[in-house]
């Protein structure tokens, strides 16, 4: 079995291939992708998972981001497990 190594550089897909990118380019690509989905299908096409083991503050920020930026109430923190 091959040993997996940690990814140190963000990757973006260009012409069907993953290539290394800067963090700014990768974040811009992610924002553009989420913005395109939101524009085409509305906020309810998006959702977010947060970790139940995270702090209350982190979970609060995650739900605030989902509701104000993504315009969705589709957020789950798996607190029932």
GIGI-V836724 format. One record per residue. N is the residue number from 1. RES is the residue in one small letter. SS is DSSP state (H for helix, E for strand, - for the rest). D_LAST is the distance of its C-alpha to the last C-alpha in Angstrom with 1 decimal. Layout:
# GIGI-V836724
n=(N/N)
res=(RES/RES)
ss=(SS/SS)
d_last=(D_LAST/D_LAST)
This chain:
# GIGI-V836724
n=(1/2/3/4/5/6/7/8/9/10/11/12/13/14/15/16/17/18/19/20/21/22/23/24/25/26/27/28/29/30/31/32/33/34/35/36/37/38/39/40/41/42/43/44/45/46/47/48/49/50/51/52/53/54/55/56/57/58/59/60/61/62/63/64/65/66/67/68/69/70/71/72/73/74/75/76/77/78/79/80/81)
res=(x/x/x/x/x/x/x/x/x/x/x/x/x/x/x/x/x/x/x/x/x/x/x/x/x/x/x/x/x/x/x/x/x/x/x/x/x/x/x/x/x/x/x/x/x/x/x/x/x/x/x/x/x/x/x/x/x/x/x/x/x/x/x/x/x/x/x/x/x/x/x/x/x/x/x/x/x/x/x/x/x)
ss=(-/-/-/-/-/-/-/-/-/-/E/E/E/E/-/-/E/E/E/E/-/-/H/H/H/H/H/H/H/H/H/H/H/H/H/H/H/H/H/H/H/-/H/H/H/-/-/E/E/-/-/-/-/-/-/H/H/H/H/H/H/H/H/H/H/H/H/H/-/-/-/-/-/-/E/E/-/-/-/-/-)
d_last=(32.1/32.6/31.0/29.0/29.9/28.2/29.3/31.5/33.0/31.5/32.7/33.8/34.9/38.6/40.6/37.8/37.6/35.3/37.3/36.8/36.8/36.8/33.7/35.5/36.2/32.7/31.2/34.0/33.3/29.6/30.6/33.3/30.9/28.4/31.5/33.0/30.1/29.9/33.7/33.9/31.0/29.8/26.6/24.6/25.1/22.8/19.2/17.1/13.7/12.9/10.7/8.3/10.3/13.5/15.7/16.0/19.3/18.1/15.5/18.4/20.8/18.6/18.5/22.2/23.1/21.5/23.3/26.6/27.3/25.6/26.2/23.0/20.2/18.1/15.4/11.6/9.6/6.0/5.6/3.8/0.0)
